[in-house]
Amino acid sequence: MSGVPTAFGRDLAKEWNIGARCYFHKFGRWYHVPLSFPVAYCDPKGYVLFGTEKELNACSKIKIGVHLHVKGGVSALPSYKQMR
């Protein structure tokens, strides 16, 4: 542990008024595969929102297996919204 406090996805969804189920990873690279949409993937400074499974699957920087991996982190995605 780094000793740096981290937020949970549900806390950021409320704070940033995202309106979707949110998943959080402090480095923005590893997440659970979503069970429903819309879904947002957050890091400490912002998030990316996917309205449908088709949008998520169309993102070339995302690889879905047992878990979801974002190459370069969510902040590298074009639709990333910086909040802090």
N, C-alpha and C positions, 0 to 999 in steps of 0.2 A: 504494500500500500504506500502511496505517495504522501499521505497525510493531508492532501488537498481535498476539501469536501466536494462531492459531486451531487448533482440533482438527478432525480428519477424522471423518466419520460412524462409521467402524469403531472408532475409538478411544473415542468416546462410547458406542457400543453395548456395548463391553466394560466401561468405567468405570461406566456406569449400569445394567448388566445388563438391557438392553432386550430381547434375544432376537428381533431382527428386523433386516433390512437397514436401515441408517441413512444418510440423506443430510444434509449439513450446509450451512448458509449463515449467515454471521455476522450478517446482519440478519433472517433467518428468512422471506424473501420469495420466493426464486427457487430452484428445484430441478429435477433431472432427473425425467422421468416414470418411474415404477417399472415394472420388467419382471416383478416377482413380489411376492407378499404373504406375510406381513405386512411392512409398511414403516413406518419412523419418519422424521419430518422434524424435525431438530434445529436449534436456535440455541444460542448460548453458555450459556443458562441453563436449558434444558429441551427438551422434545420433545412431539410428538403422534404417536400410533400409529394406524395403519389396518390392520385385520385382513384386509379384503377390498377388491377394486376397487369393489364396490357402496358400501361405507362412504365411500371416497374421493370417488366421483362424487356422493354425496349432500351433500357439504359445499359450501354455497353460497358460501363465501369463497374457494374454490379454483377456479381457471380452468386448464384443461389444454389446451395447444396443443403447439407444438414443445417447450416447457418447461412446468413447472408453476409457477404464480404464486399466492401466498397473500396476499390483500388484508389489509393490516394486520399481516402476519407471523404465524407459528405461535403466538406467545404470545397472540394475540387469539382463538384458537379455544377453544371451551368444554372440549374434552378435553385441553388443554395441561397437561402435568405439569411443574411447576417443580422443578429439581434443584439449583440454586445460588442 
